[in-house]
Amino acid sequence: MHNITSSERTRRLIDNAERVVVAAFFAALCYRFAATLGEKPSNLIFLFSEGIVALFVLLRRSTDQLSMRPADWLVAFV
């Protein structure tokens, strides 16, 4: 049986949390744009492009390395 270390468990938790947040933001975006598609069908192009990005995040492989330094997270967030 494979023993999971605490840092690996934390890395998996953060990785899965990121996927949930991306999926939730994309779902909220779709919900907001659904009402405008009748007036602005060009919004489908925007939804498609953002959907590709969300799909790439959701389907990517998990990482073996994750920085826990706050400065790295701040740079990535900004």
C-alpha positions in Angstrom: 0.0 0.0 0.0 1.2 3.5 -0.8 1.7 5.8 2.2 0.7 9.3 1.5 2.7 12.0 3.2 1.2 15.1 4.8 2.8 17.3 2.1 1.4 15.1 -0.7 -2.0 15.2 0.9 -1.9 19.0 1.1 -0.7 19.3 -2.5 -3.6 17.1 -3.7 -6.1 19.1 -1.6 -4.9 22.4 -3.0 -4.9 21.0 -6.6 -8.4 19.7 -6.2 -9.6 22.9 -4.6 -8.2 24.8 -7.6 -10.2 22.7 -10.0 -13.4 23.2 -8.0 -12.8 27.0 -7.9 -12.2 27.1 -11.7 -15.3 25.0 -12.4 -17.4 27.3 -10.1 -16.1 30.5 -11.8 -16.8 29.1 -15.2 -20.3 27.9 -14.2 -21.0 31.4 -12.8 -19.8 33.0 -16.0 -22.0 30.7 -18.1 -25.0 31.5 -15.9 -24.4 35.3 -16.3 -23.9 35.1 -20.0 -26.9 32.8 -20.7 -29.3 35.7 -20.3 -27.4 37.8 -22.9 -26.9 35.2 -25.7 -30.2 36.2 -27.4 -29.1 39.8 -27.6 -25.4 39.2 -28.2 -24.7 35.8 -29.8 -21.0 36.8 -30.1 -20.7 36.0 -26.4 -20.6 32.4 -27.4 -17.1 33.0 -28.7 -16.1 34.4 -25.4 -17.6 31.5 -23.5 -15.9 29.0 -25.9 -12.5 30.6 -25.3 -12.9 30.7 -21.6 -14.3 27.1 -21.6 -11.1 25.9 -23.3 -9.0 27.4 -20.5 -11.2 25.9 -17.9 -11.1 22.5 -19.6 -7.3 22.6 -19.7 -7.2 23.3 -16.0 -9.7 20.6 -15.1 -8.1 17.9 -17.3 -4.4 18.6 -16.6 -2.2 16.1 -14.6 -1.5 16.8 -11.0 1.8 18.4 -10.2 4.6 16.8 -8.1 5.8 20.2 -6.9 3.9 22.9 -5.2 5.4 26.0 -3.7 4.1 26.9 -0.2 5.9 30.3 -0.2 3.4 33.1 0.2 5.4 35.3 -2.2 5.0 32.7 -5.0 1.3 32.6 -4.4 1.0 36.4 -4.4 2.8 36.6 -7.7 0.7 33.9 -9.3 -2.6 35.5 -8.0 -1.6 39.0 -9.2 
